[in-house]
């Protein structure tokens, strides 16, 4: 069921060329183009309407690839991670599939439960 919804989004190429921050707790990479990631989010949410992205906490889900999130070393550690990643930008990627994942706030609890190929 979810596979069909995700397959409605075609495989695509993207580039991660800049970083962004959510407050001082999360540093991330911004994908370009962002529209295919938004389409994937919408397709998966349509299949599981009772489970909105991020529990519905955000009106606008910003497509991103998290670099770091609230590390033990604080925002200084995140800044160092951002600087290291910036030196490797831009990063090119081909997006061929989505993973459906489950987990909790507990470190190491996240795991993939399904691999969903995109359309061709």
N, C-alpha and C positions, 0 to 999 in steps of 0.2 A: 504494500500500500504506500508506504513512505518512499519506497524506491521509485514508484511511478511518478510521484510528485517531484522528486529531485531530478529524475530523468528529463522533466520538462525544461530544465535549465541546461543549456549546452555547455560542454567543456570549454574552457577559455584560458587565455594567458593573462597574467597580471604582473605588476611591478610594485615592489615595496621600496619607495625612494625617500620616505621621510618618517620621522618619529612623531608621536603625540603623547599626551598625558591625560589621564583622568585624575584630576586633583594632583596630589603628591604621592598617591599610592600605587598607581599603575602606569607603566610606560609601555607603549605599543608602536607597532608599525602600521602605517596607513596603506591599504591596497588601492591601486589605480588600474583599471576602473573599479569603483566601489559597487556599481549597479548590479553586477552578477552576484555579488555576495548578499546584497539586499534581497535579490530574487530567491536565492537559496534559503535565506532566513524566512521569507514569506511562505515559500513552498512547504518547508518543514512545519512551520507554525500552523498552516492550513490543515495539515494532516493530524496535528496534535493540538487543537485549539484550547484545550484545558491546561496546556503547559506553555505559556508565552515565554519568549526569550527573557532570560534574567528574571523570571518570575513576575514579569510585568512591571518591574521597578523603573524602567526607562521608556518614555514615550517614543524616543527615537533610538533605535539600536544602531550604533556606529560600527560599521565593518572595521575590524582590526585584527592584528595578530599580536597577542600579548608577549612582551619581552620579559617583564617581571611584575610581580604583584606583592606588595607589602612584605618585602624580605626582612629577615631578622636584622640585617644591617641598616635598615631605615632607608630614607630617600637618597642618602649618599651612595648606597650600594646600587640603587636604581639608576642614578645619574652616571655612575661608572659603567654600568651595563649598557646604557644608552650610548655613551661615547664609543664604547667598543663596537657596538652594532653599527653605528653611523659610519665607521671607517670601512665597512663592508658593503655599504649601499651604493647603487641600487641592487636589489635582489630580484631576479626574474623567476617566475614560477608558472608552471602549467597546472591548472586546476582540473583534475579529471574525476574526482570523487569527493564525497562528503562522508564524514564519520558521524554516526549517532553515538553520543557518549553519555555516560551516567557517572555520578559521583557526588561527593559531599564536600564540606569545608575541610575535612580531614586530609592532610597532605598524603599524596599517593593513592587516594581513593578513586580517582578517575580512571575509567576504562572504556574502550570502544565496544559497543554491543552490536553495531551493524556498519558495514561499509556500503555506501550507496553511490553507484556509478552515475555520473552526469550523462546527458544526452550527447550524441555525436552530431 
